[in-house]
Amino acid sequence: MPSESPDFADFYQAVHPGLVAEFYAYTGDLGEAQEIVQEAFIRAWTHWRKISRYDQPRAWVARVGYRLAVSRWRKARTALFSLLRHGPPPNVAEPSAASVALAAALRALPDSQRRAVIMHHLSGYSIAEIAAAEGVADGTVKARLSRGRRRLSTLLTDPEDTRA
């Protein structure tokens, strides 16, 4: 665990502005520069006990930042080449009102019920498969499905619909 000493905070305050300026010049994008520097400082903070003993801890943070920048460029280049090779993704239709309502209702369920309903009804898992994945008994999955369906029924019932 990193040191809780104030020397990291002092180091951060002293070095951060200069590194952001350095990476802004390097990347040409202030937002990207700020993200890279933040990620580099997070990594430095997790290893601060060791890094604080270096002659130039700023150089370590900068080196990590340059590696992060290059990694981002490589990922962007790979994505661009993929786009050029395969073309843009196909147009996807807007979700229907029913799909939006279902997604909202699913978010209202407790996590365990939501997972059970999605795994069983949308992904096609059997009750035994869900039980194994969740590490619970089959009966627990059945109860979660029952409660989840009942709650979804309540959430998805249109109060203005008088058909019965």
C-alpha positions as CSV (number, residue, x, y, z in Angstrom):
1,M,0.0,0.0,0.0
2,P,1.3,3.5,-0.8
3,S,2.7,5.7,1.8
4,E,0.3,8.2,3.4
5,S,3.0,10.7,3.8
6,P,2.5,14.3,2.6
7,D,5.6,14.0,0.3
8,F,3.5,12.5,-2.5
9,A,1.0,15.4,-2.3
10,D,3.9,17.9,-2.4
11,F,5.5,16.1,-5.3
12,Y,2.1,16.0,-7.2
13,Q,1.5,19.7,-6.7
14,A,5.0,20.6,-7.8
15,V,5.2,18.4,-10.8
16,H,1.7,18.1,-12.2
17,P,1.4,21.4,-14.0
18,G,4.6,21.0,-15.8
19,L,3.8,17.4,-16.9
20,V,0.4,18.5,-18.2
21,A,2.1,21.2,-20.2
22,E,4.7,18.7,-21.5
23,F,2.0,16.2,-22.6
24,Y,-0.2,18.8,-24.0
25,A,2.7,19.8,-26.3
26,Y,3.3,16.1,-27.0
27,T,-0.3,15.1,-27.8
28,G,-1.8,18.4,-29.0
29,D,-4.9,17.6,-26.9
30,L,-5.3,19.1,-23.4
31,G,-7.9,16.6,-22.3
32,E,-5.8,13.7,-23.4
33,A,-2.7,15.2,-21.7
34,Q,-4.6,15.6,-18.4
35,E,-5.8,12.0,-18.6
36,I,-2.3,10.6,-19.3
37,V,-0.8,12.5,-16.5
38,Q,-3.5,11.5,-14.1
39,E,-3.0,7.8,-15.0
40,A,0.8,8.1,-14.6
41,F,0.3,9.7,-11.2
42,I,-2.1,6.9,-10.1
43,R,0.6,4.4,-11.1
44,A,3.2,6.4,-9.2
45,W,1.1,6.7,-6.1
46,T,0.6,2.9,-6.0
47,H,4.4,2.5,-6.0
48,W,5.4,5.7,-4.2
49,R,7.5,4.0,-1.5
50,K,9.9,2.8,-4.1
51,I,9.6,5.7,-6.6
52,S,10.2,8.3,-3.9
53,R,13.7,7.0,-3.4
54,Y,14.6,7.5,-7.0
55,D,16.9,10.4,-7.9
56,Q,14.3,11.7,-10.3
57,P,10.8,10.5,-9.6
58,R,9.5,13.0,-12.1
59,A,11.3,11.2,-14.8
60,W,9.6,7.9,-13.8
61,V,6.2,9.6,-14.0
62,A,7.1,11.1,-17.4
63,R,8.3,7.8,-18.8
64,V,5.1,6.1,-17.7
65,G,3.2,9.0,-19.3
66,Y,5.0,8.6,-22.6
67,R,4.3,4.9,-22.6
68,L,0.6,5.6,-22.0
69,A,0.5,8.1,-24.8
70,V,2.1,5.7,-27.3
71,S,-0.3,2.9,-26.1
72,R,-3.2,5.2,-26.8
73,W,-1.9,6.1,-30.2
74,R,-1.5,2.4,-31.0
75,K,-5.0,1.6,-29.9
76,A,-6.4,4.5,-32.0
77,R,-4.3,3.4,-35.0
78,T,-5.6,-0.2,-34.7
79,A,-9.2,1.1,-34.5
80,L,-8.7,3.3,-37.5
81,F,-7.1,0.4,-39.5
82,S,-10.0,-1.8,-38.5
83,L,-12.5,0.8,-39.6
84,L,-10.7,1.2,-43.0
85,R,-10.5,-2.6,-43.4
86,H,-14.1,-3.4,-42.4
87,G,-15.9,-0.2,-42.9
88,P,-18.2,1.6,-40.5
89,P,-20.4,-0.5,-38.2
90,P,-23.8,-1.2,-39.6
91,N,-26.6,1.1,-38.8
92,V,-28.5,-0.1,-35.8
93,A,-32.1,0.9,-35.4
94,E,-33.2,3.0,-32.5
95,P,-34.5,0.9,-29.6
96,S,-38.2,0.6,-29.5
97,A,-40.2,2.2,-26.7
98,A,-40.8,-1.3,-25.3
99,S,-37.1,-2.1,-25.2
100,V,-36.4,1.2,-23.4
101,A,-39.2,0.4,-20.9
102,L,-37.8,-3.1,-20.4
103,A,-34.3,-1.8,-19.8
104,A,-35.6,0.7,-17.3
105,A,-37.7,-1.9,-15.5
106,L,-34.7,-4.3,-15.4
107,R,-32.6,-1.6,-13.8
108,A,-35.2,-1.3,-11.0
109,L,-34.7,-4.9,-10.0
110,P,-32.2,-6.0,-7.4
111,D,-28.9,-7.2,-9.0
112,S,-29.5,-10.9,-8.3
113,Q,-33.0,-10.9,-9.8
114,R,-31.9,-8.8,-12.8
115,R,-29.0,-11.2,-13.5
116,A,-31.3,-14.3,-13.2
117,V,-33.9,-12.8,-15.5
118,I,-31.4,-11.6,-18.1
119,M,-29.4,-14.9,-18.1
120,H,-32.6,-17.0,-18.3
121,H,-34.9,-15.1,-20.6
122,L,-32.5,-13.1,-22.8
123,S,-29.4,-15.3,-22.9
124,G,-31.0,-18.7,-22.7
125,Y,-29.2,-20.1,-19.7
126,S,-30.9,-23.0,-17.9
127,I,-31.7,-22.7,-14.2
128,A,-28.9,-25.2,-13.4
129,E,-26.4,-23.1,-15.5
130,I,-27.4,-19.9,-13.7
131,A,-27.2,-21.7,-10.3
132,A,-23.6,-22.9,-11.1
133,A,-22.6,-19.4,-12.4
134,E,-24.0,-17.7,-9.3
135,G,-22.9,-20.3,-6.8
136,V,-26.4,-20.8,-5.4
137,A,-29.0,-23.6,-5.3
138,D,-31.5,-24.2,-8.2
139,G,-34.3,-23.2,-5.8
140,T,-32.6,-19.8,-5.2
141,V,-32.5,-19.1,-8.9
142,K,-36.2,-20.1,-9.3
143,A,-37.1,-17.8,-6.4
144,R,-35.1,-14.9,-8.0
145,L,-36.8,-15.5,-11.4
146,S,-40.2,-15.6,-9.8
147,R,-39.7,-12.4,-7.8
148,G,-38.1,-10.7,-10.8
149,R,-40.9,-11.6,-13.2
150,R,-43.5,-10.5,-10.7
151,R,-41.7,-7.1,-10.2
152,L,-41.3,-6.7,-13.9
153,S,-45.0,-7.3,-14.5
154,T,-45.8,-4.6,-12.0
155,L,-43.3,-2.2,-13.5
156,L,-44.3,-2.8,-17.1
157,T,-48.0,-2.7,-16.6
158,D,-49.5,0.3,-18.2
159,P,-51.8,2.0,-15.6
160,E,-53.9,3.5,-18.4
161,D,-54.5,0.1,-20.0
162,T,-57.9,-1.1,-18.8
163,R,-57.9,-4.3,-20.9
164,A,-58.0,-7.3,-18.6
